[in-house]
Amino acid sequence: MIAVMLAAGVGKRLFGANHSEPSKALLRFDGKSLLHRHIEILREKGVDRLVLVVGYRKEELMAEVEAVGARDYVRAIFNPEFEGGPVISLWTAREVLRGGADILFMDADVLYHRRVLERLIQSPHANCFLLDRGLESGEDPVRLCIRDGAPVDFGKNIEGDFDLVGEWPGFMRMSPTIAGRVADAAEAIIDDGRSHLTYEVAMRDVLLSEPPGTFAYEDITGLPWIEIDFPSDLLRAERTVLPRLARAAAEDEEADTDAA
């Protein structure tokens, strides 16, 4: 399995557009960057390689890769249009998406418990979303909509009659076939002159075009995680999510000790 992570953006909603701040993947919590945390968890869970789509301040990202001893584990792909729509970054990874491997898609700006990723990697479903039932209000959260036990719609501002609507944390598992179709969908969006769109649009196009039962989901409700898009998210990450991660790590260590 290969992880494909998008880390090319400027982070305008968090920092503004003055280009004076680092990539969000380099935000540090307890002295450790998000990128460092991602790499540690991916290696621990047996993911073969991380493909990192870079753009804004790419040299700093690669310096961090070097600093954490992951030069041989991470492959960088440069998106020169990193100030365009996120779908461009997804399309930039098309060679990997079409390469015949199982894909673990990831946003780079998420702080999370390692069990979040574990739930996805160990899922029996080849094409799988994550879902948190604790859906926050507002227009920004990406919604995953479930009917009859399976995902039927996906994106922001989705309306309809569903059995369950939860929040998607930005991670997704794809079979080689579906990964290739997502790459094709991203390319079609760009060819159609809609490169300003988010990458979720390409994923939604594939979800809606595939037969029922192609996609499944894993429920991660109760596990700590946060996607950091706005200053309020950063504050919550520091004050709420990070302490929860520290407590969970202590509980895991205690459980391992008791088991031994």
C-alpha positions in Angstrom: 0.0 0.0 0.0 1.2 3.5 -0.9 0.1 6.6 0.9 -0.5 9.7 -1.3 -0.6 12.9 0.8 -1.4 16.4 -0.4 0.8 19.0 1.2 1.2 21.6 -1.6 -1.2 24.4 -0.4 -0.5 27.8 1.0 -2.9 27.5 3.9 -4.7 30.8 3.1 -7.7 30.1 5.5 -5.3 29.6 8.4 -2.5 32.1 7.7 -3.8 34.4 5.0 -2.1 34.9 1.6 1.2 36.7 2.5 3.3 33.5 2.2 5.1 34.2 5.5 4.1 31.1 7.3 5.2 27.4 6.9 3.3 24.7 5.2 0.5 23.3 7.5 2.2 20.0 7.4 5.0 21.6 9.4 2.8 22.7 12.3 4.4 21.4 15.5 2.6 19.8 18.4 4.7 18.9 21.4 7.7 19.6 19.3 6.8 17.2 16.5 5.5 18.3 13.1 2.4 16.9 11.6 4.6 15.4 8.8 6.8 13.7 11.3 3.7 12.2 13.0 2.3 11.0 9.7 5.6 9.3 8.8 5.9 7.6 12.1 2.3 6.2 12.0 2.6 5.1 8.3 5.8 3.2 9.0 4.4 1.7 12.2 1.3 0.4 10.3 3.3 -1.1 7.4 2.6 1.3 4.6 5.3 0.8 2.0 5.9 4.4 0.9 4.7 7.9 1.3 4.2 10.0 -1.9 4.1 13.6 -0.9 2.6 16.2 -3.3 4.5 19.4 -2.5 4.4 23.0 -3.8 4.4 25.9 -1.4 7.8 26.1 0.5 8.7 22.6 -0.7 12.3 22.9 0.4 11.2 23.2 4.0 9.0 20.1 3.7 11.9 18.1 2.3 14.2 19.4 4.9 11.8 18.0 7.5 11.8 14.6 5.7 15.6 14.6 5.8 15.6 15.6 9.5 13.3 12.7 10.6 15.4 10.2 8.6 12.7 9.4 6.0 14.5 10.4 2.8 14.3 6.8 1.5 10.7 6.4 2.6 9.2 9.6 1.0 8.9 10.4 -2.6 8.1 14.0 -3.5 6.1 15.2 -6.5 6.0 18.9 -7.2 2.8 20.7 -8.2 3.9 24.0 -9.8 0.3 25.3 -9.7 0.0 24.9 -5.9 -2.0 28.1 -5.7 -4.7 26.7 -7.9 -7.5 24.3 -6.8 -6.7 21.3 -4.7 -7.8 19.0 -7.5 -4.6 20.0 -9.3 -2.6 18.4 -6.5 -4.6 15.2 -6.8 -4.0 15.2 -10.5 -0.3 15.8 -10.0 -0.2 12.3 -8.4 -1.9 10.6 -11.3 1.1 8.4 -12.1 1.0 6.9 -8.7 -2.8 6.6 -8.7 -2.7 4.8 -12.0 0.3 2.7 -10.9 -1.6 -0.5 -9.8 -1.0 -0.2 -6.1 -3.5 0.0 -3.2 -3.7 3.7 -2.3 -4.1 5.4 1.1 -5.1 9.0 0.4 -4.4 11.5 3.1 -4.7 15.2 3.8 -1.5 16.6 5.4 -3.2 19.0 7.8 -4.8 16.5 10.2 -3.8 15.8 13.8 -5.1 12.4 14.8 -4.8 9.2 17.0 -3.0 6.5 15.2 -6.0 4.2 15.5 -7.8 6.5 13.0 -5.4 5.4 10.3 -5.2 1.8 11.7 -9.0 1.5 11.3 -8.7 2.3 7.6 -5.6 0.2 6.8 -7.0 -2.9 8.6 -10.4 -2.5 7.0 -11.6 -5.5 5.0 -13.0 -3.1 2.4 -10.8 -2.2 -0.6 -12.5 1.1 -1.2 -13.2 2.8 2.1 -14.0 6.2 3.6 -13.7 7.1 7.3 -16.7 8.6 9.1 -17.1 10.5 12.3 -20.7 10.7 13.5 -19.9 13.9 15.4 -20.6 16.1 12.4 -20.0 19.7 13.1 -22.4 22.4 11.9 -21.5 24.8 9.1 -20.7 24.6 5.4 -17.0 23.6 5.7 -17.1 20.0 7.0 -17.0 17.4 4.2 -20.0 15.1 4.7 -20.2 11.4 4.0 -23.8 10.3 3.5 -24.8 6.7 4.2 -27.9 4.8 3.0 -28.6 1.1 3.6 -25.1 0.8 5.2 -23.1 2.2 2.3 -21.8 5.6 1.2 -24.1 7.2 -1.4 -22.9 10.8 -1.5 -19.9 12.8 -0.4 -18.9 16.5 -0.2 -19.8 19.8 1.3 -23.4 21.1 1.5 -24.9 17.8 0.5 -28.6 17.5 0.9 -30.9 14.5 0.7 -32.6 11.7 2.6 -29.9 9.6 4.3 -29.8 7.1 7.1 -26.6 8.7 8.5 -24.5 11.8 7.7 -21.0 12.0 9.3 -17.8 14.0 8.8 -15.0 12.8 6.7 -11.5 13.4 8.2 -9.6 13.5 4.9 -8.4 9.9 4.7 -9.5 7.3 2.2 -8.5 3.9 1.0 -8.7 3.0 -2.7 -8.2 -0.2 -4.7 -5.9 0.2 -7.8 -9.0 0.3 -10.1 -10.7 3.0 -8.1 -7.5 5.0 -7.7 -7.1 5.1 -11.4 -10.7 6.2 -11.9 -10.2 9.0 -9.4 -7.1 10.2 -11.4 -9.2 10.1 -14.6 -12.0 12.1 -12.9 -9.5 14.7 -11.7 -8.1 15.0 -15.2 -11.6 15.4 -16.7 -12.3 18.2 -14.2 -9.1 20.0 -15.2 -9.7 19.5 -18.9 -13.1 20.9 -18.5 -11.7 24.2 -17.1 -12.7 23.6 -13.5 -9.3 23.4 -11.9 -10.4 25.7 -9.1 -12.5 22.9 -7.6 -11.6 20.8 -4.6 -10.3 17.2 -5.0 -13.4 15.8 -3.3 -15.4 16.6 -6.4 -13.3 14.0 -8.3 -13.9 11.4 -5.6 -17.6 12.2 -5.5 -17.8 11.7 -9.3 -16.3 8.2 -9.0 -18.5 7.4 -6.0 -21.7 8.3 -7.9 -20.6 6.5 -11.0 -19.7 3.1 -9.4 -22.2 0.3 -8.7 -23.7 0.1 -5.2 -21.5 -1.7 -2.8 -18.2 -0.5 -4.3 -17.5 1.7 -1.4 -17.7 1.1 2.4 -16.9 3.1 5.5 -15.3 2.7 8.9 -16.7 4.5 11.9 -14.1 6.4 13.9 -16.5 8.2 16.2 -14.9 8.9 19.6 -11.3 8.8 18.4 -9.5 12.2 18.6 -8.7 14.0 15.4 -8.9 17.4 13.8 -8.3 18.9 10.4 -6.6 22.3 10.8 -8.0 24.8 8.3 -8.8 27.9 10.4 -7.2 29.6 13.5 -9.9 28.2 15.6 -8.9 24.7 14.5 -5.3 25.3 15.5 -6.4 26.5 18.9 -8.7 23.5 19.4 -5.9 21.2 18.3 -3.5 22.6 20.9 -6.0 22.9 23.8 -8.3 19.9 23.3 -7.1 17.3 20.8 -3.4 17.2 21.8 -4.2 16.5 25.5 -6.6 13.8 24.4 -3.9 12.2 22.3 -1.5 12.4 25.2 -4.0 10.6 27.5 -4.7 8.0 24.8 -1.0 7.3 24.4 -0.5 6.9 28.1 -3.5 4.5 28.2 -2.0 2.5 25.3 1.4 2.3 27.1 -0.3 1.1 30.3 -2.3 -1.5 28.4 0.9 -2.8 26.7 2.6 -3.0 30.1 -0.3 -5.0 31.6 -0.3 -7.3 28.5 3.4 -8.0 28.9 
